Amino acid sequence: EIIASVRAIGGSLAVLKREHLLVGNVARRVLRVIRDEGATSERGDGGGGGESGGGGGGAATKKLKKDVIDTAHEVIEEMETVSTNIASQSSDFVTNGCVVMTMGSNASAGTGLAEAFLRDANKKRSASEGGGGFSVVVAESAPRYDGHAMAKSLAERGVRDVSLICDSAVYATMPSVKLCVLSARGVLADGSALVDSGAYNIALAAKAHSVPVLMLAGSYAISPKTQKEAGFDRVYGFGSPSTALGYGERGADPDAVVINPSFEFVPAELISVFVTDHGAHCPGFINVLLSEMYSPLDSAL
């Protein structure tokens, strides 16, 4: 009964928040915990002979409940340390003198993964190489302009050289860049990533100039669905037009339609490596991670 209840609740929430893949993913993680603990409990009961046929049923149920709750707490603790675990791998990728391109991203979506990653890299490089460091180029991410706050934050925390560029300058700047660091709000089974609008532009420019793209993503963001199964177009989700054109502003054409995409997809072929709290993996390894985290029975909630 508990599996049916969790599936029903998780499925309802996933439908309401379709663009937030982690809602359904957390439900799948909990279901995997329940299934694993249930299977362990059944094996234990099976080895207990006739003693479990008496009053042991209630005790076994209580133990199962406790084990499920304890493991669920471990999952929660793991989610709380995702940013720290991903950032701790920064020195494996960011070298001294490297020029890194990134973009400002919605804090509620990317949870500041890219900024935390670069701050950790700066701390380690400055400490280990006698004040050495690297440079960061931040795309401003219009019309939200999250890049402005990110560039300011990185500069205040000691990154030696931070440049803020407009989104249209990404391609022209890319030849001097050695590494692109982006954060994903979701990762699909085919290795594509759901990102804030503007990341696809950076990934395309990086591909054209043979610059590697690191995609930062917590394991909770990895979904067993493909883009087609999830029902997403390449550009998905649109914000208020007022963000791009204020209510008091007049465009050249009063009948102009203002489109403000919120997020989009970066296909697997544009991503070099996913950096997760479970380590760094190529896009083709996503299916292996899925098999470790979720049960095949829960792919569809």
C-alpha positions in Angstrom: 0.0 0.0 0.0 2.8 2.4 0.8 4.3 2.0 -2.7 1.0 2.8 -4.3 0.5 5.8 -2.1 4.0 7.2 -2.8 3.5 6.6 -6.5 0.2 8.4 -6.5 1.5 11.4 -4.6 4.7 11.6 -6.6 2.9 11.3 -9.9 0.5 14.1 -9.0 3.3 16.4 -8.0 5.3 15.6 -11.1 2.4 16.5 -13.4 1.9 19.8 -11.6 5.6 20.7 -11.8 6.5 19.0 -15.1 9.5 21.3 -15.7 11.0 20.5 -12.2 12.2 17.0 -12.9 13.5 16.6 -9.4 10.0 16.3 -8.0 9.4 13.0 -9.7 13.0 11.9 -9.2 12.8 12.3 -5.4 9.6 10.2 -5.4 11.5 7.5 -7.4 14.4 7.5 -5.0 12.0 7.0 -2.1 10.3 4.2 -3.9 13.6 2.5 -4.5 14.4 2.8 -0.8 11.1 1.2 0.1 11.5 -1.6 -2.4 15.1 -2.4 -1.3 14.3 -2.3 2.4 11.2 -4.4 1.8 13.2 -7.0 -0.1 15.8 -7.1 2.7 13.1 -7.6 5.2 11.5 -10.4 3.3 14.9 -12.2 3.0 15.3 -11.8 6.8 11.8 -13.2 7.5 12.5 -16.1 5.2 15.6 -17.1 7.1 13.8 -17.0 10.5 12.0 -20.3 10.2 8.7 -20.8 12.0 9.4 -18.2 14.6 8.2 -15.4 12.3 4.9 -17.0 11.9 3.8 -16.0 15.4 4.0 -12.5 16.8 7.1 -11.5 14.7 5.0 -9.9 11.9 4.4 -6.7 13.9 8.0 -6.4 14.9 9.2 -7.0 11.3 6.8 -4.3 10.1 8.1 -1.8 12.7 11.7 -2.6 11.7 10.9 -2.1 8.0 9.3 1.3 8.8 12.3 2.4 10.8 14.8 1.2 8.1 12.8 3.0 5.4 12.7 6.3 7.4 16.5 6.0 8.2 17.4 5.5 4.6 15.1 8.3 3.5 16.9 10.6 5.9 20.2 9.5 4.3 18.8 10.5 0.9 17.8 13.9 2.3 21.3 14.5 3.7 22.8 13.5 0.4 20.7 16.1 -1.4 21.8 18.8 1.1 25.4 18.1 0.3 25.1 18.0 -3.4 26.6 21.4 -4.1 29.6 20.8 -1.8 30.3 17.4 -3.3 30.2 18.8 -6.9 32.3 21.8 -6.0 34.9 19.6 -4.4 35.8 18.2 -7.8 36.6 21.6 -9.3 40.4 21.3 -9.1 40.2 18.3 -11.4 39.0 20.5 -14.3 39.9 24.1 -13.6 43.7 24.7 -14.0 45.9 27.6 -13.2 45.7 30.3 -15.9 42.5 28.7 -17.4 39.8 30.9 -19.0 36.4 29.6 -18.0 33.1 30.7 -19.5 29.8 30.4 -17.6 26.5 32.1 -17.3 24.2 33.5 -14.7 21.5 31.1 -13.8 18.2 31.2 -11.9 19.2 30.4 -8.3 16.1 28.4 -7.7 16.9 26.2 -10.8 20.6 25.7 -10.7 21.0 26.2 -7.0 24.2 28.2 -7.6 26.2 25.1 -8.7 28.4 26.9 -11.2 29.2 29.7 -8.8 30.0 27.3 -6.0 32.1 25.2 -8.4 34.2 28.2 -9.5 34.5 29.6 -6.0 35.9 26.3 -4.7 38.3 26.1 -7.7 39.6 29.6 -6.9 40.1 28.8 -3.3 42.1 25.7 -4.1 44.2 27.2 -6.9 45.1 30.3 -4.9 46.1 28.2 -1.9 48.1 25.5 -3.8 49.8 27.6 -6.4 51.1 30.6 -4.6 48.4 33.1 -5.5 47.8 31.8 -9.0 44.3 31.6 -10.4 42.1 31.6 -13.4 39.9 34.0 -15.4 36.1 33.8 -15.7 33.9 35.1 -18.4 30.3 35.4 -17.4 27.4 35.8 -20.0 24.9 38.2 -18.6 21.8 35.9 -19.3 19.4 38.6 -20.5 16.7 39.5 -19.9 17.0 38.2 -16.3 20.6 39.5 -16.1 21.6 36.9 -13.5 25.1 37.1 -14.8 25.6 40.5 -13.2 25.1 39.2 -9.7 27.2 36.2 -10.4 30.1 38.2 -11.8 30.0 40.6 -8.8 29.9 37.7 -6.3 32.9 35.9 -7.9 34.9 39.2 -8.0 34.1 39.8 -4.3 35.3 36.3 -3.4 38.7 36.8 -4.9 38.6 35.5 -8.5 41.4 37.5 -10.0 39.8 38.3 -13.4 36.1 38.4 -14.0 34.6 39.7 -17.2 30.9 40.2 -17.9 29.8 40.0 -21.5 26.5 40.3 -23.4 25.0 37.1 -24.7 25.6 38.0 -28.3 29.3 38.2 -27.6 29.6 34.5 -26.6 30.7 33.2 -30.0 33.3 36.0 -30.5 34.8 35.4 -27.1 34.9 31.6 -27.3 38.3 31.3 -29.1 40.0 32.5 -25.9 38.1 30.2 -23.6 39.5 26.8 -22.4 36.5 25.5 -20.5 32.7 26.1 -20.3 30.9 25.4 -17.0 27.1 25.2 -17.0 24.6 24.0 -14.5 21.5 21.9 -15.3 18.1 21.9 -13.7 17.5 18.4 -15.1 19.2 15.6 -16.9 17.3 13.1 -19.1 18.1 9.5 -19.8 19.4 10.2 -23.3 22.1 12.5 -21.8 20.5 15.8 -22.7 20.2 18.5 -20.1 17.4 20.9 -19.2 19.1 24.3 -18.7 18.3 28.0 -18.3 17.8 29.8 -21.5 21.1 30.9 -23.0 23.1 27.8 -22.2 22.4 26.2 -25.6 24.0 29.2 -27.2 27.2 28.7 -25.2 27.2 25.0 -25.9 26.9 25.5 -29.6 29.7 28.0 -29.6 31.9 25.7 -27.5 31.3 22.9 -30.0 32.3 25.0 -32.9 35.6 25.9 -31.2 36.3 22.5 -29.7 35.9 23.8 -26.1 34.9 21.2 -23.5 31.6 21.7 -21.8 31.1 20.7 -18.1 27.5 20.2 -17.1 27.0 20.4 -13.3 24.0 18.4 -12.0 23.0 16.8 -8.8 22.1 13.2 -8.9 18.5 14.1 -7.9 18.2 16.0 -11.2 18.7 12.8 -13.3 15.4 11.5 -14.8 14.7 8.1 -16.4 12.6 9.9 -19.0 13.9 10.9 -22.5 13.0 14.3 -23.9 10.3 12.8 -26.0 8.8 10.9 -23.1 8.8 14.0 -20.9 7.0 15.9 -23.7 9.5 18.7 -23.8 10.3 20.8 -26.9 13.8 22.1 -27.5 12.7 25.4 -26.0 10.3 24.9 -23.2 8.7 27.2 -20.7 8.1 30.9 -21.3 8.3 33.7 -18.8 6.4 36.9 -18.7 7.1 39.2 -21.7 7.3 42.1 -19.2 10.8 40.9 -18.2 12.0 41.6 -21.7 9.8 44.6 -22.5 8.4 46.5 -19.6 4.7 47.5 -19.5 5.6 51.2 -19.9 7.9 50.7 -22.9 6.9 51.0 -26.5 8.4 48.8 -29.2 8.8 49.8 -32.8 5.7 47.7 -33.6 2.8 48.0 -31.2 1.6 44.6 -32.4 4.9 42.9 -31.8 4.9 39.5 -30.0 7.5 39.3 -27.2 8.7 35.8 -26.5 10.7 35.2 -23.3 11.9 31.5 -23.1 12.7 30.3 -19.6 14.7 27.3 -20.4 15.8 24.9 -23.1 17.7 21.7 -23.9 21.3 21.0 -24.6 21.6 17.7 -26.4 24.1 15.1 -25.3 26.4 15.6 -28.2 27.2 19.1 -27.0 28.1 18.0 -23.5 31.6 16.7 -22.7 31.2 15.6 -19.1 28.5 15.6 -16.4 29.9 16.5 -13.0 27.6 15.1 -10.3 27.8 14.4 -6.6 28.5 10.8 -7.7 31.6 11.8 -9.7 32.2 12.8 -13.3 30.6 10.9 -16.1 30.2 11.1 -19.9 26.6 11.5 -21.2 26.5 7.9 -22.2 27.0 6.8 -18.6 23.7 8.4 -17.4 21.8 5.1 -17.9 24.2 3.4 -15.4 23.5 6.0 -12.8 19.8 5.6 -13.4 20.0 1.9 -12.7 21.7 2.5 -9.4 19.2 5.1 -8.2 15.8 4.0 -9.4 13.8 0.8 -9.9 12.7 0.1 -13.5 9.2 -0.4 -12.1 9.0 3.3 -11.2 10.1 4.9 -14.5 6.5 6.0 -15.1 4.8 7.4 -11.9 
